[in-house]
């Protein structure tokens, strides 16, 4: 039987309890401009750092924060220097011939 995991957000008071299926839950954090960020196991010290897009955004559909700024990724950084990266991949658009 899977062991439940208690997750929390290091930036706000969000918590979640899940069965251990190997995935990391995300939540839209108001403290990180509404971006979908990963939760960490309860008791883990960490912080989320937003990485803005440094390239040109043409017709791609990109992830934006609550203020409309394009975001490329979020680093979840721990005090020991280890980190995880959540990447927000852009979506290309195409137009078909009529």
N, C-alpha and C positions, 0 to 999 in steps of 0.2 A: 504494500500500500504506500502511495507517495506521501512523503513528509511535507506538511504545509510550510510555506515560507512567508514570513511577514516582511513586506517591503515598505520603504518610506522614501519620501523625496527630501534630499538634503537642502532644498531651497524653500520649501513650504511645509505645511502640516499634513499633506496627503499621505495616506497609508493604504495598503492593500494586502490581502491574504490570498495566496494561491497554492495550488498543489504543485509540487516540484516537477515541472515538465521540461526543464532545460531552457525555457525562454525567459526573457527579461521584460516585464510589463512597462509600458509607457503611460504617461499622462500629460495632459496639456497644463503646464504650470503657469499660474498667473505671475509668479515671481521671476520667470524667465521669458517674459513677453509673450506668453501664451503658446510657446513652442512645445511640441511633443518631446518630452525628455524621459530618459530611463529612470526607473526607481532603483534604489539600492537596497540590499538586505538591511533590515533594521539593525541599528547599532554601528553601521559603517559610516565613518566620517568621510565626506566627499563634498565636492561643489561642482556646479555646472558652469562652463564657460562657453559663451556663444561665439562662433567663428562666422563672421560676416562674409558674404561673397565678395571677392576681389576682382571678379571678371565681369565682362559686359553681359547684361541680361537682355537678350533680343526678344524673340517670340517664344522663348521657353516659358513653361509654367514652373515657377519656383516657389519654395516654401518661404513665407514671409512671417515676421513677428507681428505682434499686435499693432505696431506703429507702421507697418508696411515695408520695413527694411528686409531685403533678401538675406536669408541665413543659409550658409553652406553646411554647417555642422555644429554639434554641441560636444564638447569634451566633458567627460565625467572624471574629474581629477581627485585622487586620494592623497593624503599627507605623505605616503611613502614614495610618491612620484609616479606610481602606476596610473594608468588612465584607460578609459574606453572611449570610443568615438561613435557617435550616431551621425550618419551622413544623410543629408536631405538631397536626394538626387532630383535634378530637374527633369521635367517631362518635355520632350520635343513635340512640336506640332507639325503637321503636314497638310497639304491641300491637294486633293485629288483632281484629276482632269475631268472635265464635263463632257 
